Amino acid sequence: MKIAILGAGRMGAWLTEELCWHHDVMVYDSDLSKLKYFIKVHRALAIEEFRDFKPELCINCVPLGYTLDAFDKVLPYVPETCAISDIASVKTGFKEYYQASGRPFVSSHPMFGPTLANIRDLREESAIIISESSPEGIAFFREFYSGLNIRIFEYSFEEHDKTVAYSLATPFASSMVFAACMKKQHAPGTNFKRHLSVAKGLLSEDDRLLTEIMFNPYTIRQLELINSKLAYLTHIIRQKDYEEMKKFLDSLRANIGE
């Protein structure tokens, strides 16, 4: 298959490197320096080069928040029959955009990032494919993800964003609060160092990505739940209520399957 990839950031580069071994791939990024290390790939110096390449699938990997604008820029240069695709972490507005485009589409979300994941072994990682996508698109990404031993789930656009609010926004918020309360530790414990490592990994991500995930319409519900649990814990600590603390800790163990 002839595949055009728009955006050569971390995920775009990962997709390019994985797909080029079995497909004819052309990649473009406005920062041309990101293209210099690719092999077995057509490197487009301008988005207009997609016109002569004539891709059958165009995967949009630009930073979240710019994705729909990037589609508007690239669509004039790909065939009408070319399926369009995204890997965005939040899908707000995507369903309506795809429906208005009249093109076949497939939306998916690898639930990991090359920064923290072991990209040589993705057996413990997951990916979501949007169930409203075209059957051909679903089949393509099912084959691609399963070939990397990634666990696959199919959700609607709405179900995806609800899942992301729980599985991404909740730990992101926890790491942000940890970092906000950060002060230098001369003798950090093991747990502290682990939390610090996670926070550093999170804050190495693109600001726009972090912002858009936290601005997911369903995130606020998760933050309200976090606030209520913190208020409950604060009450227990103020009262020094050993019995209530035991109940609280037991509920936490049950929540995480211990």
C-alpha positions in Angstrom: 0.0 0.0 0.0 1.1 3.6 -0.7 1.0 5.5 2.6 1.6 9.2 3.3 2.5 10.2 6.8 2.1 13.8 7.9 4.3 14.7 10.8 7.5 13.1 11.9 7.5 13.6 15.6 7.9 10.7 18.0 4.8 8.8 16.9 5.0 9.8 13.3 8.6 8.6 13.1 7.7 5.4 14.9 4.9 4.7 12.4 7.1 5.6 9.5 9.8 3.2 10.6 7.4 0.3 11.2 5.3 0.7 8.1 8.1 1.3 5.6 9.2 -2.4 5.7 5.9 -3.6 4.2 4.5 -0.6 2.4 5.6 2.3 0.1 5.8 5.2 2.5 6.3 9.0 2.0 6.7 11.2 5.0 6.5 15.0 5.4 7.2 17.3 8.3 7.4 21.1 8.2 10.7 20.7 10.2 12.8 19.0 7.4 15.6 18.2 9.8 13.3 15.4 11.3 13.4 13.6 8.0 17.2 13.1 7.6 17.6 9.8 9.4 14.8 7.8 7.7 15.8 4.9 5.4 13.6 3.0 2.8 11.2 6.0 2.9 10.3 8.8 0.4 11.1 12.1 2.1 8.8 14.9 0.9 10.3 18.4 1.0 6.9 20.0 0.4 3.4 18.8 1.1 2.6 19.2 -2.6 4.7 16.1 -3.3 1.9 13.9 -2.0 0.0 14.8 -5.3 2.5 12.8 -7.5 2.9 10.1 -4.8 -0.9 9.3 -4.9 -1.2 7.7 -1.5 -4.0 5.2 -0.7 -3.8 6.0 3.0 -2.8 9.3 4.7 -2.0 9.1 8.4 -2.0 12.4 10.2 0.5 12.5 13.0 0.9 16.2 13.7 0.6 17.4 17.3 -2.8 17.2 18.8 -4.6 20.5 18.4 -3.3 21.0 14.9 -4.6 17.7 13.4 -7.8 19.0 11.8 -6.0 22.1 10.3 -3.3 19.7 8.9 -6.0 17.6 7.2 -7.4 20.8 5.5 -3.9 21.5 4.2 -3.1 18.0 2.9 -6.5 16.9 1.4 -6.0 19.0 -1.8 -2.9 16.9 -2.6 -4.2 13.4 -2.0 -6.7 11.5 -4.3 -10.4 11.5 -3.5 -10.2 7.8 -2.9 -7.4 8.1 -0.3 -8.5 7.1 3.1 -7.5 9.5 5.9 -6.4 8.6 9.4 -5.4 10.0 12.7 -3.7 8.7 15.9 -4.9 11.6 18.1 -5.2 11.1 21.9 -8.4 13.1 22.1 -11.1 12.7 19.4 -13.3 15.7 20.1 -14.6 17.0 16.7 -13.1 14.3 14.7 -16.3 12.4 14.0 -18.0 15.4 12.6 -14.9 16.3 10.5 -14.7 12.8 9.0 -18.4 12.8 8.2 -18.2 16.2 6.5 -15.2 15.1 4.4 -17.0 12.3 2.7 -13.8 10.2 2.6 -13.1 6.8 4.0 -11.4 7.1 7.3 -9.9 5.2 10.2 -9.1 6.7 13.6 -7.0 4.9 16.1 -4.9 5.6 19.2 -1.8 3.8 20.2 -2.1 4.0 24.0 1.6 4.4 24.5 4.4 6.7 23.5 7.9 6.0 22.3 9.3 8.1 25.2 8.2 5.7 27.9 7.3 2.5 26.1 9.7 -0.3 25.1 9.1 -0.1 21.4 11.0 -3.3 20.9 8.5 -5.2 22.9 4.9 -3.9 22.9 3.2 -7.0 24.2 2.0 -5.1 27.3 0.7 -2.1 25.4 -2.7 -1.4 24.0 -4.3 0.4 21.0 -7.8 1.6 20.4 -9.4 1.6 17.0 -12.5 3.7 16.5 -15.4 1.4 15.6 -17.1 4.0 13.4 -14.1 3.8 11.0 -14.3 2.2 7.6 -14.1 -1.7 7.6 -11.0 -1.6 5.4 -9.3 0.9 7.7 -10.1 -1.2 10.8 -8.8 -4.3 9.1 -5.5 -2.4 8.2 -4.8 -1.2 11.7 -5.9 -4.5 13.3 -3.3 -6.3 11.1 -0.6 -3.7 11.9 -1.1 -3.6 15.7 -1.6 -7.4 16.0 1.7 -7.8 14.1 3.4 -6.0 16.9 1.6 -8.0 19.6 -0.3 -4.9 20.7 -3.6 -5.5 22.5 -6.5 -4.1 20.4 -9.8 -2.6 21.6 -12.6 -1.1 19.5 -14.5 1.9 21.0 -16.7 4.6 19.5 -15.4 8.2 19.4 -17.3 9.0 22.6 -16.2 5.8 24.4 -12.6 6.6 23.4 -12.5 10.0 25.0 -14.1 8.7 28.2 -11.5 6.0 28.4 -8.7 8.5 27.8 -10.0 10.8 30.5 -9.7 7.9 32.9 -6.5 6.2 31.7 -4.4 9.2 30.7 -5.8 12.3 32.4 -6.0 10.7 35.8 -2.3 9.7 36.0 -1.3 12.9 34.2 -3.0 15.0 36.8 -1.4 13.0 39.6 2.1 13.5 38.2 1.4 17.2 37.6 0.3 17.6 41.3 3.4 15.7 42.4 5.6 18.0 40.3 3.7 21.1 41.6 4.6 20.1 45.2 8.2 19.2 44.3 11.1 20.3 46.3 14.7 19.0 46.3 15.3 15.9 48.3 18.7 15.2 49.7 17.8 11.6 50.6 14.9 10.6 48.3 13.3 7.2 48.9 12.6 4.6 46.2 9.0 5.5 45.8 9.9 9.2 45.5 12.5 8.4 42.8 10.0 6.3 40.8 7.3 9.1 40.9 10.0 11.6 39.9 11.0 9.5 36.9 7.4 9.2 35.8 6.9 13.0 36.2 10.0 13.8 34.2 8.9 11.5 31.4 5.4 13.1 31.3 6.8 16.6 31.3 9.1 15.8 28.4 6.1 15.4 26.2 4.8 18.2 24.0 2.9 21.0 25.9 0.1 21.0 23.4 -0.4 17.3 23.7 -0.6 17.5 27.5 -2.9 20.5 27.3 -5.3 18.8 24.9 -5.5 15.6 26.9 -6.3 17.6 30.1 -8.9 19.7 28.1 -10.7 16.5 27.1 -14.4 17.3 27.9 -14.5 14.2 30.2 -11.4 15.0 32.2 -13.1 17.4 34.6 -15.2 14.5 35.9 -12.0 12.6 36.8 -10.5 15.7 38.5 -13.6 16.1 40.6 -13.3 12.5 41.7 -9.7 13.0 42.6 -10.6 16.1 44.6 -13.3 14.3 46.5 -11.0 11.4 47.4 -8.3 13.9 48.5 -10.8 15.7 50.6 -11.8 12.3 52.2 -8.2 11.4 52.9 -7.5 14.9 54.4 -10.5 14.4 56.7 -9.2 11.0 57.8 -5.8 12.4 58.5 -7.1 15.4 60.4 -9.2 13.1 62.6 -6.4 10.6 63.0 -9.1 8.0 62.4 -7.3 4.6 62.3 -10.4 2.6 61.7 -11.4 4.8 58.7 -7.9 4.8 57.3 -7.9 1.0 57.4 -11.2 1.0 55.4 -9.8 3.5 53.0 -6.6 1.4 52.4 -8.6 -1.8 52.0 -10.8 0.0 49.3 -7.6 1.0 47.5 -6.3 -2.5 47.5 -9.6 -3.8 46.1 -9.5 -1.1 43.4 -6.1 -2.2 42.1 -6.9 -5.9 42.4 -4.7 -6.7 45.4 
